[in-house]
Amino acid sequence: MHFSLRIDGTTAHVTVHGEIDYASLPTLRAAAAGLPPQVTELVWDLHDARFMDVAGLHLLFEQPSPQGPPRKTTVTNLAPQPLRLLLLATEVNPALELAHLLPDAPPANLLDD
């Protein structure tokens, strides 16, 4: 797994290339933690992340450090498997805030098969 990072003003775009699992989690957490303080939005682009295990849930749903700046986190370009994992996680734990994480996703009832 590797990633690319692009910062546009106050928005950081992290594009993950490869699987998101416990082996890649520390690297991705470090990338997010190392962003400059002026970054107020973090966008995870998962187009090239075709597989994500529960480590991805930790990455996407964990709260930022209280010492760091508040940051809005969103996810774009989800492949089918990571999207299904996120939907399953919200079925198990309805308190998870999926709407803010996937702002451009269709309503959940349109994703049901």
C-alpha positions as CSV (number, residue, x, y, z in Angstrom):
1,M,0.0,0.0,0.0
2,H,1.1,3.5,-0.7
3,F,-0.7,6.8,-0.9
4,S,-0.5,10.2,-2.5
5,L,-1.3,13.5,-0.8
6,R,-2.4,16.8,-2.3
7,I,-3.3,19.8,-0.3
8,D,-5.5,22.5,-1.8
9,G,-5.9,25.4,0.6
10,T,-7.6,24.0,3.7
11,T,-8.4,20.6,2.1
12,A,-6.1,17.6,2.0
13,H,-6.8,14.8,-0.5
14,V,-5.2,11.4,0.4
15,T,-5.5,8.8,-2.3
16,V,-4.9,5.3,-1.1
17,H,-3.3,2.8,-3.5
18,G,-3.8,-0.7,-2.2
19,E,-5.5,-2.4,0.6
20,I,-6.5,-0.7,3.9
21,D,-5.7,-3.2,6.6
22,Y,-3.9,-3.3,10.0
23,A,-0.5,-3.3,8.2
24,S,-1.3,0.0,6.4
25,L,-3.2,1.6,9.2
26,P,-0.2,3.2,11.0
27,T,1.1,4.8,7.8
28,L,-2.3,6.2,7.0
29,R,-2.9,7.5,10.5
30,A,0.5,9.1,10.4
31,A,-0.3,10.8,7.1
32,A,-3.5,12.3,8.6
33,A,-1.8,13.3,11.9
34,G,1.0,15.0,10.0
35,L,-1.2,17.4,8.1
36,P,-0.6,21.1,8.6
37,P,-2.9,22.8,11.2
38,Q,-4.6,24.9,8.5
39,V,-6.1,21.8,6.9
40,T,-9.8,21.7,8.1
41,E,-11.0,19.0,5.7
42,L,-9.6,15.6,5.0
43,V,-10.8,13.7,1.9
44,W,-9.9,10.0,1.6
45,D,-10.0,9.0,-2.1
46,L,-10.4,5.2,-2.1
47,H,-10.7,4.7,-5.8
48,D,-7.6,2.4,-5.8
49,A,-8.4,0.8,-2.4
50,R,-10.4,-2.2,-3.6
51,F,-10.3,-3.9,-0.2
52,M,-10.7,-2.6,3.3
53,D,-11.0,-4.5,6.5
54,V,-12.0,-3.3,10.0
55,A,-8.8,-1.2,10.2
56,G,-10.4,1.1,7.6
57,L,-13.4,1.6,9.9
58,H,-11.0,2.6,12.7
59,L,-9.2,5.0,10.3
60,L,-12.4,6.6,9.0
61,F,-14.5,6.8,12.2
62,E,-11.8,7.6,14.8
63,Q,-12.0,11.1,16.4
64,P,-9.1,13.5,15.8
65,S,-6.7,14.2,18.6
66,P,-8.0,16.8,21.0
67,Q,-4.6,18.6,20.5
68,G,-5.1,18.9,16.8
69,P,-7.4,21.1,14.8
70,P,-11.0,20.0,14.2
71,R,-11.3,18.4,10.8
72,K,-14.1,17.3,8.6
73,T,-13.5,13.8,7.1
74,T,-15.1,12.6,4.0
75,V,-14.6,9.6,1.6
76,T,-14.9,9.5,-2.1
77,N,-14.8,6.9,-4.9
78,L,-15.5,3.9,-2.8
79,A,-15.2,0.5,-4.5
80,P,-18.0,-2.0,-3.8
81,Q,-16.3,-3.9,-1.0
82,P,-15.3,-0.9,1.2
83,L,-18.8,0.6,0.7
84,R,-20.5,-2.6,1.7
85,L,-18.2,-2.8,4.8
86,L,-19.2,0.8,5.8
87,L,-22.9,0.0,5.3
88,L,-22.6,-3.2,7.4
89,A,-20.8,-1.2,10.1
90,T,-23.7,1.2,10.3
91,E,-26.2,-1.6,10.4
92,V,-24.4,-3.1,13.4
93,N,-23.9,0.4,15.0
94,P,-26.5,2.9,13.9
95,A,-24.8,5.6,15.9
96,L,-22.0,5.8,13.3
97,E,-22.3,8.9,11.3
98,L,-22.2,7.7,7.7
99,A,-24.0,10.7,6.2
100,H,-21.2,13.1,7.0
101,L,-18.6,10.6,5.8
102,L,-20.2,10.0,2.5
103,P,-21.9,13.3,1.6
104,D,-22.4,12.5,-2.1
105,A,-23.8,9.0,-1.5
106,P,-27.4,8.1,-2.5
107,P,-29.8,7.3,0.3
108,A,-29.2,4.0,2.0
109,N,-32.5,2.5,0.7
110,L,-31.2,3.0,-2.9
111,L,-28.1,0.9,-2.0
112,D,-30.0,-2.1,-0.7
113,D,-29.9,-5.2,-3.0
